[in-house]
């Protein structure tokens, strides 16, 4: 049998196109699998080789395209077993988040399209309903699978369809409140469904929290594992003693782990596990037995993120999401580019923590992506990772502020959506000094519709007491973070994914709240820019001899400047990387209307669509927010 490493080496040399016949010769079994029906024609004895080929193919394909790697490497055996035992798509399989679903895509007819994943016009980075009948739920954010799965299971039961519902959720995603709400409900309605906890001791970042400790204790009990293994063997042969063995298991759990270890069973589930998630034979046997069990079932499996590729096993965080790289080297390429806005934020956070021990940094499970690794190491007493729990993060920050501390919540734009009520109820109404460092605002790119930060200006702008800032470069970002930190009110600074532009830093100083900055003086056309599209605005302005204002503040907005531009220019153009509806341009429109100004107004921003995957540059060009598109839209508006 050819080893995975041999396959990787061979394919690295011969890789030209995923669809070439010569390339697929390296994958004799996988090349036969165009749907799960083909998979189910294989003998069980062939499945270990298929898993090996699938893991190798996944590694090679992602190394050529970029994307999520380590999660998928860890779910190869589980994916094969699920599609082998369950009659998908009739039986419905729901993946939580979707980072781990690349093997699922490969086995469900999209193998030859993997070269297009996360690219404009290509296949979606996550399970996506519009893409395949095997993708039951469109996902991207965490902890939705059990809720949706319960709804799907209830409909199947009411229709007497005979279909099975399976939800796969990770040990990171299951820490969210929504997951517990769903588990609690599922256990009470007693609907047939299977929840599989894929426990790899990781979320995107290192997993934290009491539930993580609970799961670790379950796995640490060798006697309990022995009882489980023994009971499975007995149950296979003597079904009549099932109830007796179940009681024995319950007794052993109570003796060894206290009542806490029966958490999932207290929620109404029949808990089975833990089992080895990389043992394909054990998975097949267990899933076969569980398929026909009635009521809510909970299978706990243990996997290793990055399984089968040593560099990813050693560094599952670094290999979670990867750029294009050479898998034979085992190393990811170093970036020599300018620092990211995330790093700018992280450096500022450390700088402030040196000055103020009342500062507390909070992240919902993404310190690496938020630029907080150095801060977490240097200031561990001022750092909290609250797991995947955005709602809790915001209200926790509110509590810290009440206690006299100065919380800074580092959160992605799309993840803040999940804590909208908490932002209103627990922070803004109480006018508490919480600073929101909102990363990944505007077009994020390759992760598609679920990750574009399109709505934050709109949903924050309508909240009283909020101060909302949009930096145009990294120095302005630092000054705004400082201003928000010092202002003593709810404040938000939103900045994009990606690299800054390389401007020099000036000493930290508070900006005058609500005051814009004149950048270029022109005639007839005034471009009011909000955010990091300023370089494009300036380039267009040079061609059109337009005035450019860096507005800086969305709330409170600089009314005096807007009225000045209305009196001295024929056309006002607002420019923002946010939904046009309700965004910064709408704020300008409200000012003009309230003062009876009839100056022509063109609002440029994100259109009323969910923007699909592609690079940031491709997306901006598609929606005409690159330099060329901005110029074209202004000229067309003037001529109309």
C-alpha positions in Angstrom: 0.0 0.0 0.0 1.3 3.5 -0.9 1.8 5.7 2.1 0.3 9.1 2.5 3.7 10.8 2.5 4.6 8.9 -0.7 1.4 10.1 -2.3 2.1 13.7 -1.2 5.6 13.6 -2.7 4.4 12.1 -5.9 1.5 14.6 -6.3 3.7 17.5 -5.5 5.8 16.7 -8.5 3.0 15.8 -10.9 0.3 18.3 -9.7 -1.0 20.3 -12.6 -4.8 20.1 -12.4 -7.0 18.2 -10.0 -9.0 16.8 -12.9 -6.2 15.2 -14.9 -6.4 11.5 -15.3 -2.7 11.2 -14.6 -3.0 13.0 -11.3 -5.9 10.9 -10.1 -3.9 7.7 -10.8 -2.3 8.5 -7.5 -5.7 8.0 -5.9 -7.0 4.7 -7.2 -10.0 4.4 -4.8 -10.8 8.1 -4.4 -10.9 8.5 -8.2 -13.9 6.1 -8.2 -15.9 8.1 -5.7 -18.1 10.6 -7.5 -20.8 10.4 -4.9 -21.5 8.6 -1.5 -23.3 5.9 -3.5 -20.0 5.0 -5.0 -18.4 5.0 -1.5 -21.0 2.6 -0.2 -20.1 0.1 -3.0 -16.6 -0.4 -1.4 -15.9 -3.2 1.0 -15.2 -2.2 4.6 -11.7 -3.5 4.2 -11.0 -0.9 1.5 -12.0 2.1 3.7 -8.6 2.5 5.5 -6.9 3.0 2.1 -9.6 5.4 1.0 -9.1 7.4 4.2 -5.4 7.6 3.4 -6.0 8.7 -0.1 -8.6 11.3 1.0 -6.2 12.8 3.5 -3.4 13.0 1.0 -5.7 14.6 -1.6 -7.0 17.1 0.9 -3.5 18.1 1.8 -2.4 18.5 -1.8 -5.5 20.4 -2.9 -5.5 22.9 -0.1 -1.8 23.5 -0.4 -2.5 24.6 -4.0 -5.5 26.8 -3.3 -5.2 28.0 0.3 -8.0 27.3 2.8 -8.9 25.5 5.9 -6.7 22.4 6.4 -6.1 21.1 9.9 -9.8 20.7 10.7 -10.5 18.6 7.6 -7.4 16.4 8.2 -8.9 15.5 11.6 -12.3 14.5 10.2 -11.4 12.2 7.3 -12.4 8.9 9.0 -15.5 10.4 10.5 -16.6 11.8 7.1 -16.0 8.4 5.3 -17.9 6.5 8.1 -20.9 8.9 8.0 -21.4 8.7 4.3 -20.8 4.9 4.4 -23.4 4.2 7.1 -26.0 6.9 6.4 -27.8 7.1 3.1 -27.0 10.7 2.3 -28.5 12.9 0.9 -31.7 11.1 2.0 -30.3 11.0 5.5 -29.3 14.5 6.3 -25.8 15.4 7.5 -25.2 18.9 9.1 -21.7 20.2 9.7 -21.2 23.0 12.3 -19.1 25.9 11.2 -17.8 24.0 8.1 -14.0 24.3 8.5 -13.9 20.5 8.8 -16.1 19.8 5.8 -13.6 19.8 2.9 -13.5 15.9 3.0 -17.3 16.0 2.8 -17.1 18.2 -0.3 -14.6 15.8 -1.9 -16.8 12.8 -1.4 -20.0 14.4 -2.5 -19.2 15.1 -6.2 -16.9 18.2 -5.8 -13.6 16.4 -5.8 -12.5 17.9 -9.2 -13.7 21.4 -8.2 -11.5 21.7 -5.2 -9.0 23.7 -7.2 -11.6 26.5 -7.2 -12.5 26.6 -3.5 -12.8 30.0 -1.9 -12.2 31.6 -5.3 -14.4 33.9 -7.3 -16.9 31.7 -9.2 -15.6 28.6 -7.5 -17.1 26.3 -4.8 -17.9 27.7 -1.4 -15.5 27.4 1.5 -18.3 26.1 3.7 -21.2 23.7 3.2 -23.6 25.8 1.1 -27.2 24.8 0.2 -27.1 26.4 -3.2 -24.1 24.3 -4.1 -25.1 20.7 -3.4 -28.0 18.6 -2.2 -25.6 17.1 0.3 -25.2 20.5 2.0 -28.3 20.6 4.2 -27.5 23.8 6.0 -25.4 26.8 4.8 -22.9 27.5 7.6 -19.8 29.6 8.4 -20.4 30.7 12.0 -20.4 28.3 14.9 -23.0 26.4 17.0 -25.9 26.4 14.6 -26.0 22.7 13.7 -27.9 21.3 16.6 -30.7 23.9 16.4 -31.1 23.4 12.7 -30.8 19.7 13.0 -33.5 19.5 15.6 -35.9 21.4 13.3 -35.0 19.1 10.4 -35.5 16.0 12.6 -38.9 17.2 13.8 -40.0 17.7 10.2 -38.8 14.3 9.2 -40.6 12.7 12.1 -43.9 14.6 11.3 -43.7 13.5 7.7 -42.9 9.9 8.8 -40.1 10.2 6.2 -37.8 7.6 7.9 -34.8 9.8 7.3 -32.0 10.2 9.9 -30.6 13.5 11.0 -26.9 13.8 12.0 -25.2 16.9 13.4 -21.4 17.2 13.7 -20.2 19.8 16.1 -16.7 20.5 17.6 -15.7 20.9 21.2 -15.1 24.6 20.6 -18.5 25.2 18.9 -20.4 23.3 21.6 -19.3 25.8 24.2 -21.6 28.5 22.8 -24.8 29.2 24.6 -26.9 28.5 21.4 -25.6 24.9 21.4 -26.7 24.3 25.0 -30.1 25.9 24.2 -30.5 23.4 21.4 -29.3 20.4 23.4 -31.7 21.3 26.2 -34.6 21.5 23.7 -33.7 18.4 21.8 -33.5 16.3 25.0 -37.0 17.5 26.0 -38.8 16.8 22.7 -37.2 13.3 22.4 -36.9 13.5 18.6 -34.7 11.0 16.8 -31.4 12.6 16.0 -27.7 12.0 16.4 -25.3 14.7 17.6 -21.6 13.8 17.1 -19.1 15.8 19.3 -15.9 15.9 17.4 -13.5 16.5 20.3 -10.0 17.6 19.2 -9.3 19.8 22.2 -9.3 22.8 19.9 -11.6 25.5 18.5 -9.8 27.7 16.0 -7.5 28.7 18.8 -6.7 26.7 21.9 -9.8 25.6 23.6 -10.7 27.0 27.0 -13.4 26.8 29.7 -15.0 24.4 32.1 -16.6 22.2 29.4 -13.2 21.6 27.9 -12.0 20.4 31.3 -15.0 18.2 31.7 -14.4 16.5 28.4 -10.7 16.0 29.3 -11.7 14.3 32.5 -13.9 11.9 30.6 -11.0 10.9 28.4 -8.7 10.5 31.3 -10.7 7.7 32.8 -9.1 4.5 31.6 -11.5 2.3 33.6 -14.4 4.1 32.1 -13.0 3.5 28.6 -12.5 -0.1 29.4 -16.0 -0.5 30.6 -17.2 1.2 27.4 -15.1 -1.1 25.2 -16.3 -4.2 27.0 -19.9 -3.2 26.9 -19.8 -2.6 23.1 -18.4 -6.1 22.6 -21.0 -7.6 24.8 -23.8 -5.6 23.3 -22.8 -6.7 19.8 -23.2 -10.3 20.8 -26.0 -10.3 23.4 -28.5 -7.5 22.8 -30.7 -8.8 25.6 -28.3 -7.4 28.2 -28.3 -3.9 26.8 -30.3 -2.4 29.7 -28.2 -4.1 32.3 -25.0 -2.9 30.7 -26.3 0.7 30.4 -27.1 0.7 34.1 -23.6 -0.6 34.8 -22.1 2.2 32.7 -24.2 4.8 34.5 -23.0 3.5 37.8 -19.4 3.6 36.8 -19.7 7.1 35.5 -21.2 8.2 38.8 -18.5 6.5 40.8 -15.6 7.8 38.8 -16.6 11.3 37.6 -19.4 12.5 39.9 -22.8 13.4 38.5 -21.1 16.1 36.3 -20.0 13.5 33.9 -23.5 12.7 32.9 -24.1 16.2 31.6 -25.3 15.2 28.2 -27.5 12.5 29.6 -29.0 14.9 32.1 -29.9 17.0 29.0 -31.9 14.0 27.7 -29.4 12.4 25.4 -28.2 8.8 25.3 -24.5 9.4 25.6 -22.1 7.0 23.9 -18.3 7.3 24.0 -15.7 8.4 24.0 -14.3 6.5 21.0 -11.3 6.9 18.7 -12.4 9.1 15.8 -9.5 7.8 13.7 -10.4 4.2 14.0 -12.6 3.7 10.9 -13.6 0.1 11.9 -14.8 1.4 15.4 -16.6 4.3 13.8 -18.4 2.0 11.3 -19.5 -0.4 14.0 -20.6 2.3 16.4 -22.6 4.3 13.8 -24.2 1.1 12.5 -25.5 0.4 16.0 -26.6 3.9 16.6 -28.4 4.5 13.3 -31.5 2.8 14.5 -31.6 3.9 18.1 -34.6 6.0 19.0 -34.6 9.5 20.6 -31.7 11.9 20.8 -28.3 10.3 20.7 -24.9 11.8 21.5 -21.7 10.2 20.2 -18.5 11.6 21.6 -15.4 10.9 19.4 -11.8 11.9 20.0 -9.8 13.2 17.0 -6.6 15.0 16.4 -6.6 18.3 14.5 -4.2 18.0 11.6 -4.2 14.2 11.7 -1.8 12.5 9.3 0.3 15.5 8.5 2.9 16.0 11.2 3.5 19.8 10.8 -0.3 20.3 11.2 -0.5 17.9 14.2 2.3 19.9 15.9 0.9 23.3 15.0 -2.9 22.9 14.5 -3.4 26.7 15.1 -0.9 27.7 12.4 -2.3 25.1 10.0 -6.0 25.9 10.6 -6.2 28.3 7.7 -3.3 28.2 5.3 -2.1 30.1 2.3 -0.7 28.3 -0.7 2.4 26.3 0.5 4.6 23.4 -0.4 3.4 20.4 1.7 6.8 18.6 1.3 8.5 21.4 3.2 6.2 21.3 6.1 6.4 25.1 6.4 4.1 27.9 5.7 5.5 30.9 3.7 6.6 33.9 5.7 4.9 37.2 5.0 7.2 40.1 4.3 4.3 42.4 3.8 3.3 45.5 5.8 1.7 44.7 9.2 -2.0 43.8 9.3 -4.5 46.0 11.1 -4.9 43.1 13.5 -1.2 43.4 14.5 -1.6 47.2 14.7 -4.4 46.7 17.2 -2.4 44.0 19.2 0.6 46.3 19.4 -1.5 49.2 20.6 -3.2 46.9 23.2 0.3 46.0 24.6 1.3 49.7 24.6 -1.8 50.7 26.6 -1.5 47.8 29.0 2.0 49.0 29.9 0.4 52.3 30.9 -2.8 51.2 32.5 -3.3 48.0 34.6 -7.1 48.6 34.5 -7.1 47.6 30.8 -8.7 44.2 30.2 -8.5 42.6 26.7 -11.3 40.1 25.8 -11.6 37.8 22.8 -14.2 35.3 21.8 -11.7 32.5 21.0 -9.6 34.1 18.3 -6.5 35.6 19.9 -4.3 34.6 16.9 -6.7 36.2 14.3 -7.2 39.3 16.5 -3.5 40.0 17.0 -3.6 39.3 20.8 -1.0 36.5 21.1 1.7 38.8 22.5 -0.8 40.6 24.8 -2.0 37.2 26.2 1.5 36.2 27.0 2.8 39.5 28.4 -0.4 40.4 30.3 -2.1 37.2 31.3 -3.9 38.8 34.2 -5.4 41.3 31.9 -6.5 38.9 29.2 -9.6 36.7 28.9 -10.5 34.3 26.1 -14.1 33.5 26.8 -14.4 30.7 24.2 -16.9 30.9 21.3 -19.4 33.1 23.3 -19.9 36.5 21.8 -22.9 37.4 23.8 -21.1 36.5 27.0 -18.0 38.4 25.9 -20.0 41.7 25.6 -21.9 41.4 28.9 -18.8 40.2 30.7 -17.1 43.4 29.4 -20.1 45.4 30.8 -19.6 43.8 34.2 -15.9 44.7 34.2 -16.7 48.3 33.3 -19.2 48.5 36.1 -16.4 47.2 38.4 -14.1 50.1 37.4 -12.0 48.4 34.7 -11.6 49.4 31.1 -12.5 46.5 28.8 -11.5 46.2 25.2 -13.5 43.6 23.2 -11.6 42.4 20.2 -14.3 40.9 17.9 -14.8 40.3 14.2 -17.6 42.4 12.5 -19.7 39.4 11.6 -19.3 37.9 15.1 -20.5 41.1 16.8 -23.8 40.5 15.0 -24.4 37.7 17.5 -24.1 40.0 20.5 -26.3 42.7 19.2 -28.8 42.6 22.0 -26.0 42.6 24.6 -24.4 45.6 22.8 -27.7 47.5 23.2 -29.0 46.3 26.5 -25.9 45.7 28.6 -23.4 48.3 27.2 -25.2 51.2 25.3 -28.3 51.7 27.5 -26.0 51.8 30.6 -23.5 54.0 28.8 -20.6 51.9 29.9 -17.0 52.6 28.8 -16.5 49.5 26.7 -14.3 49.7 23.6 -15.0 47.5 20.7 -12.1 46.8 18.3 -14.0 45.5 15.3 -11.8 43.5 13.0 -12.7 42.1 9.5 -15.0 45.0 8.7 -16.1 45.5 5.1 -15.1 43.0 2.4 -13.2 40.0 4.0 -13.0 38.0 0.8 -12.4 34.3 0.4 -14.7 33.0 3.2 -17.7 34.5 1.4 -21.2 35.6 2.5 -21.0 34.7 6.2 -17.8 36.6 6.8 -18.1 39.9 4.9 -18.3 42.6 7.5 -21.1 44.5 5.7 -23.5 45.6 8.4 -21.7 46.9 11.5 -22.0 50.6 10.7 -25.7 50.2 10.0 -26.6 48.2 13.0 -24.4 50.2 15.4 -25.3 53.7 14.1 -28.9 53.5 15.3 -27.8 52.8 18.9 -27.8 55.8 21.2 -24.6 56.6 23.2 -22.4 54.9 20.7 -19.2 56.5 19.2 -18.3 54.9 15.9 -15.0 55.5 14.2 -13.6 54.4 10.8 -9.9 54.8 10.4 -8.4 55.5 6.9 -5.0 54.1 7.8 -3.0 52.4 10.6 -1.9 55.6 12.3 -5.5 56.8 12.4 -6.6 53.4 13.7 -4.2 53.7 16.7 -5.4 57.2 17.5 -9.0 56.2 17.3 -8.4 53.2 19.5 -6.8 55.5 22.0 -9.7 58.0 21.7 -12.3 55.3 22.2 -10.4 54.0 25.2 -10.2 57.4 26.9 -13.7 58.7 26.0 -15.5 57.0 28.9 -18.4 55.9 26.7 -19.3 52.9 24.4 -17.0 53.2 21.4 -16.2 51.2 18.3 -13.3 51.3 15.9 -13.8 49.2 12.8 -11.0 48.2 10.6 -10.5 45.8 7.7 -8.9 42.4 7.2 -5.5 42.7 5.6 -2.4 44.8 5.5 -2.0 48.4 6.4 -0.6 50.9 3.9 2.7 51.8 5.6 2.2 55.3 7.1 4.3 56.6 10.0 3.0 56.6 13.5 2.5 59.8 15.5 2.3 59.9 19.3 -1.0 58.8 20.7 -3.4 61.6 21.3 -7.2 61.9 21.6 -9.0 63.0 18.5 -11.7 65.6 18.7 -14.8 63.5 18.8 -17.1 64.0 15.8 -14.5 66.0 13.8 -13.5 65.2 10.3 -10.3 66.0 8.4 -10.0 67.9 5.1 -7.6 65.9 2.9 -7.9 67.5 -0.5 -9.5 70.7 -1.7 -11.2 70.5 -5.0 -14.3 71.8 -6.8 -17.9 70.8 -7.5 -17.6 67.2 -6.2 -17.0 66.4 -2.6 -16.1 62.8 -1.6 -16.8 62.1 2.0 -14.8 59.0 2.8 -15.4 56.6 5.7 -12.6 54.2 6.2 -9.7 52.6 4.3 -11.0 53.3 0.8 -9.3 56.7 1.1 -6.4 56.0 -1.3 -8.9 55.1 -4.0 -10.9 58.2 -3.3 -7.8 60.4 -3.5 -6.8 58.8 -6.9 -10.3 59.5 -8.3 -10.3 63.0 -6.9 -7.1 63.8 -8.7 -8.7 62.9 -12.0 -12.0 64.7 -11.2 -10.5 67.6 -9.2 -12.8 66.6 -6.3 -12.6 67.6 -2.7 -11.9 64.7 -0.3 -12.8 64.6 3.4 -11.7 61.9 5.8 -14.9 61.8 7.8 -13.4 59.6 10.6 -16.6 59.5 12.7 -19.8 57.9 11.7 -21.3 58.8 15.0 -21.4 61.6 16.1 -21.1 62.7 12.5 -19.5 66.0 11.5 -22.6 67.9 10.6 -20.8 71.2 10.2 -18.5 69.7 7.5 -21.4 68.1 5.7 -23.3 71.4 5.5 -20.2 73.2 4.4 -19.7 70.7 1.6 -23.4 71.1 0.6 -23.0 74.8 0.4 -19.8 74.8 -1.7 -20.2 71.8 -4.0 -22.7 70.6 -6.5 -22.4 66.9 -5.7 -21.6 65.0 -2.5 -20.4 61.4 -2.8 -20.3 59.2 0.3 -17.9 56.3 0.2 -17.9 53.4 2.7 -17.1 49.6 2.8 -20.5 48.9 4.5 -24.0 48.2 3.3 -25.5 51.4 1.7 -28.7 50.8 3.6 -28.5 52.5 7.0 -24.7 53.1 6.7 -22.6 56.2 6.9 -24.0 57.6 3.6 -27.5 57.3 5.2 -26.2 59.4 8.1 -25.1 62.1 5.7 -28.4 62.0 3.9 -30.2 62.5 7.2 -28.1 65.6 8.0 -28.8 67.1 4.5 -32.6 66.4 4.8 -32.9 67.7 8.3 -31.4 71.1 7.1 -33.3 71.2 3.9 -30.3 70.8 1.7 -31.0 69.7 -1.9 -27.4 69.0 -2.9 -27.1 66.0 -5.2 -26.0 62.9 -3.1 -24.4 59.7 -4.4 -24.1 57.0 -1.8 -21.4 54.4 -2.7 -21.0 51.2 -0.6 -21.9 47.6 -0.5 -25.0 46.7 -2.6 -28.0 44.9 -1.3 -26.7 41.4 -1.9 -24.7 38.9 0.1 -21.2 39.1 -1.5 -19.7 35.7 -2.4 -16.2 34.4 -2.1 -13.3 35.8 -3.9 -10.3 38.0 -3.1 -11.0 41.4 -1.6 -9.8 43.1 -4.7 -12.0 41.0 -6.9 -15.1 41.7 -4.8 -14.4 45.4 -4.7 -14.0 45.4 -8.5 -17.2 43.4 -8.9 -19.3 45.9 -6.8 -17.5 48.9 -8.3 -15.7 50.0 -5.2 -12.2 49.9 -6.6 -10.7 53.0 -8.1 -12.1 52.4 -11.6 -15.6 51.6 -10.3 -15.7 54.6 -8.0 -14.8 56.9 -10.9 -17.3 55.3 -13.3 -20.1 55.6 -10.8 -19.4 59.3 -10.1 -19.2 60.2 -13.8 -22.4 58.3 -14.5 -24.2 60.0 -11.7 -23.1 63.5 -12.9 -24.2 62.7 -16.4 -27.6 61.3 -15.4 
